[in-house]
């Protein structure tokens, strides 16, 4: 099974993407790493809501285990993706 994987920092910037993500969505790693996920890779009408939800959940230390939303590919198409989410934590249990 191939899985698209990415990680975001607490501000919603991309810190990791795997090769399957890049290959299937048409990006190069330099197009994605360090960029603001919600502002640059989601359809415009979803950005504010998705980012606000992410920031609120990040602050509370909770997550929504499964989300379905569109992302924008490198060529501008929309692709519907179902995500499994988790919060990465450090050794003391704080969101990482």
Residue pairs with C-beta under 8 A, 6 or more apart in sequence:
2 20
2 24
3 18
3 20
4 18
4 20
4 21
4 24
4 25
4 81
5 16
5 17
5 18
5 20
5 21
6 14
6 16
6 17
6 18
6 21
6 32
6 37
7 14
7 15
7 16
7 88
8 14
8 15
8 37
8 54
9 15
10 58
10 95
11 36
12 36
12 37
12 38
12 51
12 54
12 55
13 34
13 35
13 36
13 37
14 32
14 33
14 34
14 35
14 37
15 33
15 34
16 33
17 27
17 29
17 32
17 33
21 27
21 32
22 28
22 29
22 32
25 71
25 73
25 74
25 79
26 73
26 74
26 75
27 73
27 74
31 74
32 41
35 41
38 47
38 50
38 51
38 54
39 47
39 51
41 71
41 72
42 50
42 69
42 70
42 71
42 72
43 70
43 72
43 78
46 69
46 70
50 69
53 64
57 63
57 64
58 87
58 95
61 87
61 95
62 87
63 85
63 86
63 87
64 85
65 84
65 85
65 86
66 82
66 83
66 84
66 85
67 82
67 83
67 85
68 80
68 81
68 82
68 83
69 80
69 81
69 83
70 78
70 79
70 80
70 81
71 78
71 79
71 81
72 78
72 79
73 79
87 95
87 96
88 95
88 96
89 95
89 96
90 96
